[in-house]
Amino acid sequence: MKTQAITIKHSTMISALLVGAVIAFCATTAAHADPVTPEAQAKVDGFKAKLVEWAANPAVVAAVKESNAKGGLPGVSNAKWDELGEGDAVVKGLSTSPAGKLVTKWEGEDKALNKLNLRDEKGNLTAYSSSSGKPLLYNNAARPPFKGGLGGAWSAKEIKPDPTTQKKSVQISAPILDGGKAIGVIHGAVAVQ
């Protein structure tokens, strides 16, 4: 009986410590967010306009349509994606495809753009810029850049470190359209110093 009481007491202490750690992490993460200044917003709006233009590129539309038809990469989930190294053929295929080369070229044209990804209608990664490295998530359907981008050109209201590049950025996205219907999202991050 005494052993059970000690075990319960330790379990309670561990749970309290974990809850405290989560609260501290969330507070720290929120503290790193800054409001978007008018100067930064002007820069962001310029890139949002570029995203809308790039989203209409026939190679982008074709890549996303193909991913939608296949249902993404077979057997790849966020957990599986996390296990794959940057040199893995599946991972490299998304940056060396024609669409991957195109987004790498676009990202390279302006150092203020520090990430550029294409996602299909379910949020699955379709192509990414090799300049910024392997994206953190294969599927980001639950994230604001994907949800916001499906409805039109979108940008975050705060500046914070990008999850992939760790550069202070504003997340941006726009829908990829086919016949006026959103079939995917082009998603990037604008570096703001």
N, C-alpha and C positions, 0 to 999 in steps of 0.2 A: 504494500500500500504506500509506504514511504517512497519507494522507487518511482511509482506512478506519479506521485505528487511532484517529485523533483523533475521528472521528464516533462510533465505538463508545464511546470514553472519555466523550464528551459525553452520549451516550444513557444510559450507566450513571449518570453524575452526575445527570442530569435524573430518571431513575427513582428514584434514592436520595432526591432532594429531594422528589419526589411522595409516596413512601412515608412519609417523615418528616412531611410536612404532614398526611397522613391520620391518622397516629398522634397527632400533636399535636391535631388537631381532635377526634378521638375522646376523648382524655384530657380536653380542655377541656369537651366536652359532658358527659362522665360526672361531672366535678367540679362541675357546676352542679346535680346531682341531690341532693335532701335527703330524708331519711326522713320518712314521714308520721307526724306527732305524734298522740297520742290525741285531742286536740281537733280536729285536721284530719280525722281518720278519722271522728269523729262527724258532722261536716258532710258529708263524702263519703257516708257511709251514708244520710243523709237524702236526698241527691240521687239516690242509686241507687234508693231506694224510689220517688221521683217518676218516674224513668225507666221503671220497671216499670209504673207507672200510666199514664204518657203513651203507652207502647208499645202499650197496649190500646185507645187511642182509635181509633174506626172510620175517621176521616180518615187517620190514620197507616197503619193496616193497608191501606186502599184504595190509598194512594199507593205503598206498597212492592209490593203485588200487581201494580199496573199496571206499575211499573218492571221487575219480574220477568218479566211477560208480554212486554214489549218488548225485554228483554235490555239495559236501560239506554238511554242516549242514543246514537242511531246515529252512528258515526264519532268518538265522543269517547273518548279515552284520556287518561292522565295528561299526556302530551306535548301533546296538542291542548288540554286544559284549561288548561295553563300558558300557552298562546298567547292564550287568550281573555281579554279585559278584563272587569272587573267590570260594565261597562255593556252587555256583549254580551247579546243577547236570550236565548241558550241559558242563560247564567249567571243572568241575572235571573229567568228562568222558574222556576228551582229555589227562589228565595226569595219569589217573588210568587204561587206556586201556593197553593191552600188549605192544604196541608200546610206549605209554607214560611211562610205567615202565622201558622199555629198555633205552630210552633217558635219563631218570632220573638217571639210573645206570651209564650210560656212562659219564654224566656230573659230577656225584659224584666221579668218579675215578681220577679227576685232578681239583684242585681248580682254575687253570688258565682258565678253560672253564666255563664261567659264564652264559651261556644260550644255549639251544639246542632245536630246533623246527623242526618238519616235516611239509611240505606244499604240497598240491596237485598241479596238473598242472595249476590250475587257481589262485594259491597263497593262497588258503584257508588253515587255520590251521588244521592239521590232528592229531598231537600229540605234547606235549611239556613236558619239564622237570618240575616237581613240585618243584625242588630245587630253581629255579629262579623265580617262581611265574607266575601268569597269564600274558601272552604276551600282549603287548600294542595293537596290531592289530590282528584282525581275518584274514583279507586279506591284504597281502603286495605285490600284483602283480605289483604295480607301483614302488616298491622300488628297489634300486640297488642290495641288496643281493639276491632277487628272480630272477631278470632279469639276473644278472651275473652268478648265480648258474645253470641256465638252460643250459648254454653253456659250462660248465666245472667247475673244482675247481676254486673258485674265492675268492679274499680277497680285502677289502677296502685299499686305499692307505694312510689312515690317522687314527690316534688314536683320538677317542672322546668318551664322555660318552654314554654308551648304553642306548637307550630309555627306556628299561624295568628295567634294574638293576642299572643304573646311574654310573656303574663302567667304568673307562677309558678302552676302548676296541678297538679291530679291528674286524670288522664284517667279517665272512667267510661263504661260502656256497659251495655246490656241488650238481650235479644232482643226482636224484634217477632214475635209468635206468631200463627199462623192455624191453628185446630184443634189446638193443642198443638205445632205444628211451627214451628221458627224459620225465618222467611222474610226476615229482615233484622235490622238493628241500629239502635238509637237511641244516639248517641254524643255525649258532652259533655265539658266540662272545668270543674272547680270551682277557682276562684281561691283560692289559699291565700297569705296574706301572712306 
